[in-house]
Amino acid sequence: MDIAEFRRLGKLMVDYVVDYLENIEERQVYPDVEPGYLHHLIPTEAPQEPESYEEIMKDVERVIMPGITHWHSPYFYAYFPTASSYPSMLADMLCGAIGCIGFSWAASPACTELETVMLDWLGKMLQLPEDFLAGSRGHGGGVIQGTASEATLMSLLAARCKTVDRVQASNPSFTEADIIPKLVAYTSEQAHSSVERAGLIGCVNMRKVPVDNTYAVRGEMLQKLVDEDKEAGLIPFYFCATLGTTPSCAFDHLIELGPICNKEEMWMHIDAAYAGSAFICPEYRPLLNGVKFADSFNFNPHKWLLVNFDCSTMWVKKRADIIGAFKVNPVYLRHENQESGLVTDYRHWQIPLGRRFRSLKMWFVFRMYGIKGLQDHIRKQVALAKQFESLVRADNRFEICAEVILGLVCFRLKGSNELNEALLDKINTSKEIHLVPCKLSGRFVLRFAICARSTDSHHIQKAWRHITHLAFELLQDSQFSDQNPESCLKDHLQKETTAQL
């Protein structure tokens, strides 16, 4: 492919992408394929001779699209959002063209320096304490990780290293092998599974802290477990607080938890993977109060801030803590400016050595939307969640299962877990919308997350009509007839008749 051909085909690809996104709601949101479907649609070996772009694009529709779950469909309400915007896509194109591997400042100075500035821009949008910002000579700073899972693991490993050094300083006879089995980390029982996984990778015991009736961790709950473990001769060293839990978007109480972590010399990491984007809005910033107690903080602009995956931003209060845990400096990666104190080598802040120029898409998005445009996006999606909540509350067959704070609504039919499992199965089998469940207080609950940038009020109304229609069919089934009060049926029939009129 020469330059002229690339120019021609690049324009065709942009047209295809635009057509795909503009017409995405016409596609079935969830694929109707079985495992292994693709193996039967393509050859078993790579071609000997080149094939044309046109042939490949025909196969995109024939082979790839039938197996795609369309995350950016306005009928996708599962998991949490994955961000998408045209400015971010343009920046990713440029990133791919530049193709640098920014493991050190010298490897591509702009790649490092723009990232440092963008993390300070975003930190200021969030009103993070000054300690977390790099500035010109700050002790803290930010870095782009691939995912929140990586950020959690990095913080846990840094905390482990710092604690081992601290314990050995006061007990020189202790080896690392003596100390690590005694280390205990803590997180909410509602925390994302990646936190537990970080404990497994880090070879430390991870205890799950019980939550209150709002599914949040309180200070007294954490203190009780810490005291038990200290009494048993163990070493509490790390706590991962969650702001916006995956099951219900609950918020741990940082104001209570932070002082405990500081007093006990435990590293406090804050995982706000989904909810963090909302903190750029003044009305939601109080949810981050208490961040001053934290050692590290992370959220994913690639979830809700219109920056395409992957872009998970992480800040540390003391960069020396994280660099000290991971710094390896072979001669072939050294450069003359690295000891000046004026540059950052991000290879010391992450698991892999190599890294893409991901700050470009932050720069494009922040400039082409502005803070106000980003705030408008967040507020619109919260309003859509509130609209869905009001529809659920107006139907006495359903109940809301957790406070609706941001863009997630947890709801269920009043009745057994089996009834709600059957409802979710009918919803996802129909493939008109896509949801996933969670468990709250032992109850099977349906999650309705506002995800796509293009989701609008009429999509919410259509989704609710679809859910209530399937619920009506389900409640007529003899298997669940005892969970179907006659008054609820009459009420639903009256609503359907009114809607048809």
Solvent accessible surface area in square Angstrom, and as a share of the most:
residue,aa,sasa,rsa
1,M,165,0.74
2,D,94,0.49
3,I,135,0.69
4,A,72,0.55
5,E,60,0.27
6,F,135,0.56
7,R,152,0.55
8,R,111,0.41
9,L,8,0.04
10,G,24,0.23
11,K,130,0.55
12,L,73,0.36
13,M,77,0.35
14,V,63,0.36
15,D,81,0.42
16,Y,51,0.20
17,V,46,0.27
18,V,52,0.30
19,D,78,0.40
20,Y,38,0.15
21,L,30,0.15
22,E,123,0.55
23,N,67,0.34
24,I,6,0.03
25,E,76,0.34
26,E,143,0.64
27,R,68,0.25
28,Q,90,0.40
29,V,3,0.02
30,Y,76,0.29
31,P,21,0.13
32,D,111,0.58
33,V,53,0.31
34,E,130,0.58
35,P,133,0.84
36,G,36,0.35
37,Y,54,0.20
38,L,54,0.27
39,H,138,0.62
40,H,159,0.71
41,L,60,0.30
42,I,75,0.38
43,P,108,0.68
44,T,138,0.80
45,E,139,0.62
46,A,88,0.69
47,P,85,0.54
48,Q,172,0.76
49,E,128,0.57
50,P,129,0.81
51,E,94,0.42
52,S,47,0.30
53,Y,43,0.16
54,E,80,0.36
55,E,90,0.41
56,I,91,0.46
57,M,29,0.13
58,K,147,0.62
59,D,51,0.26
60,V,28,0.16
61,E,72,0.32
62,R,118,0.43
63,V,3,0.02
64,I,74,0.38
65,M,28,0.12
66,P,57,0.36
67,G,26,0.25
68,I,60,0.30
69,T,34,0.20
70,H,5,0.02
71,W,90,0.32
72,H,47,0.21
73,S,0,0.00
74,P,1,0.01
75,Y,20,0.08
76,F,0,0.00
77,Y,0,0.00
78,A,0,0.00
79,Y,100,0.38
80,F,14,0.06
81,P,4,0.02
82,T,31,0.18
83,A,9,0.07
84,S,7,0.05
85,S,0,0.00
86,Y,88,0.33
87,P,12,0.08
88,S,0,0.00
89,M,40,0.18
90,L,89,0.44
91,A,0,0.00
92,D,43,0.22
93,M,113,0.50
94,L,75,0.37
95,C,9,0.06
96,G,58,0.56
97,A,85,0.66
98,I,85,0.43
99,G,49,0.47
100,C,22,0.13
101,I,94,0.48
102,G,1,0.01
103,F,49,0.21
104,S,3,0.02
105,W,50,0.17
106,A,51,0.40
107,A,40,0.31
108,S,25,0.16
109,P,56,0.35
110,A,63,0.48
111,C,1,0.00
112,T,3,0.01
113,E,90,0.40
114,L,29,0.14
115,E,1,0.00
116,T,25,0.14
117,V,71,0.41
118,M,1,0.00
119,L,0,0.00
120,D,14,0.07
121,W,98,0.34
122,L,0,0.00
123,G,0,0.00
124,K,131,0.55
125,M,22,0.10
126,L,0,0.00
127,Q,107,0.47
128,L,11,0.06
129,P,37,0.23
130,E,137,0.61
131,D,83,0.43
132,F,0,0.00
133,L,10,0.05
134,A,5,0.04
135,G,54,0.52
136,S,93,0.60
137,R,207,0.76
138,G,28,0.27
139,H,150,0.67
140,G,0,0.00
141,G,1,0.01
142,G,3,0.02
143,V,0,0.00
144,I,0,0.00
145,Q,1,0.01
146,G,7,0.06
147,T,40,0.23
148,A,11,0.09
149,S,43,0.28
150,E,48,0.22
151,A,0,0.00
152,T,0,0.00
153,L,17,0.09
154,M,0,0.00
155,S,0,0.00
156,L,0,0.00
157,L,32,0.16
158,A,0,0.00
159,A,1,0.01
160,R,55,0.20
161,C,45,0.27
162,K,85,0.36
163,T,6,0.04
164,V,8,0.04
165,D,83,0.43
166,R,85,0.31
167,V,13,0.08
168,Q,57,0.25
169,A,83,0.64
170,S,84,0.54
171,N,56,0.29
172,P,117,0.74
173,S,94,0.61
174,F,75,0.31
175,T,73,0.43
176,E,88,0.40
177,A,81,0.63
178,D,67,0.35
179,I,0,0.00
180,I,30,0.15
181,P,100,0.63
182,K,76,0.32
183,L,1,0.01
184,V,1,0.01
185,A,0,0.00
186,Y,0,0.00
187,T,2,0.01
188,S,1,0.01
189,E,82,0.37
190,Q,23,0.10
191,A,21,0.16
192,H,80,0.36
193,S,81,0.52
194,S,13,0.08
195,V,0,0.00
196,E,72,0.32
197,R,148,0.54
198,A,2,0.01
199,G,1,0.01
200,L,133,0.66
201,I,88,0.45
202,G,0,0.00
203,C,94,0.56
204,V,14,0.08
205,N,79,0.41
206,M,28,0.12
207,R,71,0.26
208,K,101,0.43
209,V,0,0.00
210,P,68,0.43
211,V,26,0.15
212,D,30,0.16
213,N,139,0.71
214,T,79,0.46
215,Y,19,0.07
216,A,2,0.02
217,V,0,0.00
218,R,78,0.29
219,G,4,0.04
220,E,134,0.60
221,M,38,0.17
222,L,0,0.00
223,Q,35,0.16
224,K,126,0.53
225,L,15,0.07
226,V,0,0.00
227,D,72,0.37
228,E,72,0.32
229,D,8,0.04
230,K,100,0.42
231,E,156,0.70
232,A,73,0.57
233,G,43,0.42
234,L,57,0.28
235,I,31,0.16
236,P,10,0.06
237,F,1,0.00
238,Y,0,0.00
239,F,0,0.00
240,C,0,0.00
241,A,0,0.00
242,T,6,0.03
243,L,1,0.00
244,G,7,0.07
245,T,0,0.00
246,T,49,0.29
247,P,26,0.16
248,S,5,0.03
249,C,2,0.01
250,A,7,0.05
251,F,24,0.10
252,D,4,0.02
253,H,61,0.27
254,L,5,0.02
255,I,98,0.50
256,E,64,0.29
257,L,0,0.00
258,G,0,0.00
259,P,57,0.36
260,I,21,0.11
261,C,0,0.00
262,N,75,0.38
263,K,135,0.57
264,E,29,0.13
265,E,104,0.46
266,M,5,0.02
267,W,12,0.04
268,M,0,0.00
269,H,0,0.00
270,I,0,0.00
271,D,8,0.04
272,A,0,0.00
273,A,18,0.14
274,Y,3,0.01
275,A,0,0.00
276,G,0,0.00
277,S,0,0.00
278,A,0,0.00
279,F,1,0.00
280,I,7,0.04
281,C,0,0.00
282,P,84,0.53
283,E,87,0.39
284,Y,36,0.14
285,R,31,0.11
286,P,79,0.49
287,L,48,0.24
288,L,0,0.00
289,N,76,0.39
290,G,7,0.06
291,V,4,0.02
292,K,122,0.52
293,F,42,0.17
294,A,0,0.00
295,D,30,0.16
296,S,0,0.00
297,F,0,0.00
298,N,0,0.00
299,F,0,0.00
300,N,2,0.01
301,P,0,0.00
302,H,9,0.04
303,K,42,0.18
304,W,2,0.01
305,L,1,0.00
306,L,3,0.01
307,V,0,0.00
308,N,26,0.14
309,F,115,0.48
310,D,24,0.13
311,C,0,0.00
312,S,0,0.00
313,T,0,0.00
314,M,0,0.00
315,W,0,0.00
316,V,1,0.00
317,K,39,0.17
318,K,112,0.48
319,R,53,0.19
320,A,74,0.57
321,D,29,0.15
322,I,0,0.00
323,I,36,0.18
324,G,56,0.54
325,A,27,0.21
326,F,50,0.21
327,K,102,0.43
328,V,110,0.63
329,N,38,0.20
330,P,34,0.21
331,V,111,0.64
332,Y,171,0.65
333,L,20,0.10
334,R,133,0.49
335,H,28,0.13
336,E,166,0.75
337,N,49,0.25
338,Q,38,0.17
339,E,131,0.59
340,S,63,0.41
341,G,65,0.62
342,L,144,0.71
343,V,31,0.18
344,T,12,0.07
345,D,14,0.07
346,Y,3,0.01
347,R,14,0.05
348,H,12,0.05
349,W,2,0.01
350,Q,7,0.03
351,I,94,0.48
352,P,66,0.41
353,L,84,0.42
354,G,32,0.30
355,R,10,0.04
356,R,99,0.36
357,F,14,0.06
358,R,19,0.07
359,S,0,0.00
360,L,8,0.04
361,K,1,0.01
362,M,0,0.00
363,W,80,0.28
364,F,50,0.21
365,V,0,0.00
366,F,9,0.04
367,R,154,0.56
368,M,120,0.54
369,Y,68,0.26
370,G,25,0.24
371,I,85,0.43
372,K,145,0.61
373,G,20,0.19
374,L,0,0.00
375,Q,26,0.12
376,D,65,0.33
377,H,24,0.11
378,I,0,0.00
379,R,87,0.32
380,K,84,0.36
381,Q,2,0.01
382,V,8,0.05
383,A,59,0.45
384,L,10,0.05
385,A,0,0.00
386,K,89,0.38
387,Q,43,0.19
388,F,0,0.00
389,E,22,0.10
390,S,61,0.39
391,L,50,0.25
392,V,0,0.00
393,R,149,0.54
394,A,72,0.56
395,D,7,0.04
396,N,79,0.41
397,R,9,0.03
398,F,6,0.02
399,E,45,0.20
400,I,29,0.15
401,C,13,0.08
402,A,16,0.13
403,E,126,0.57
404,V,6,0.03
405,I,44,0.22
406,L,0,0.00
407,G,1,0.01
408,L,4,0.02
409,V,0,0.00
410,C,2,0.01
411,F,0,0.00
412,R,9,0.03
413,L,1,0.01
414,K,101,0.43
415,G,36,0.35
416,S,36,0.23
417,N,43,0.22
418,E,106,0.48
419,L,0,0.00
420,N,0,0.00
421,E,77,0.34
422,A,25,0.20
423,L,0,0.00
424,L,16,0.08
425,D,91,0.47
426,K,59,0.25
427,I,0,0.00
428,N,33,0.17
429,T,88,0.51
430,S,45,0.29
431,K,34,0.14
432,E,93,0.42
433,I,4,0.02
434,H,10,0.04
435,L,0,0.00
436,V,22,0.13
437,P,55,0.35
438,C,17,0.10
439,K,112,0.48
440,L,0,0.00
441,S,88,0.57
442,G,55,0.53
443,R,74,0.27
444,F,25,0.11
445,V,0,0.00
446,L,0,0.00
447,R,4,0.02
448,F,0,0.00
449,A,1,0.01
450,I,1,0.00
451,C,6,0.03
452,A,1,0.00
453,R,81,0.29
454,S,59,0.38
455,T,1,0.00
456,D,57,0.30
457,S,40,0.26
458,H,108,0.48
459,H,6,0.03
460,I,0,0.00
461,Q,75,0.33
462,K,93,0.39
463,A,0,0.00
464,W,22,0.08
465,R,132,0.48
466,H,24,0.11
467,I,0,0.00
468,T,12,0.07
469,H,79,0.35
470,L,15,0.08
471,A,0,0.00
472,F,24,0.10
473,E,71,0.32
474,L,12,0.06
475,L,3,0.02
476,Q,109,0.48
477,D,65,0.34
478,S,98,0.63
479,Q,130,0.58
480,F,9,0.04
481,S,63,0.41
482,D,126,0.65
483,Q,44,0.20
484,N,19,0.10
485,P,75,0.47
486,E,113,0.51
487,S,73,0.47
488,C,12,0.07
489,L,39,0.19
490,K,124,0.53
491,D,45,0.23
492,H,7,0.03
493,L,88,0.44
494,Q,126,0.56
495,K,83,0.35
496,E,47,0.21
497,T,74,0.43
498,T,91,0.53
499,A,76,0.59
500,Q,149,0.66
501,L,180,0.89
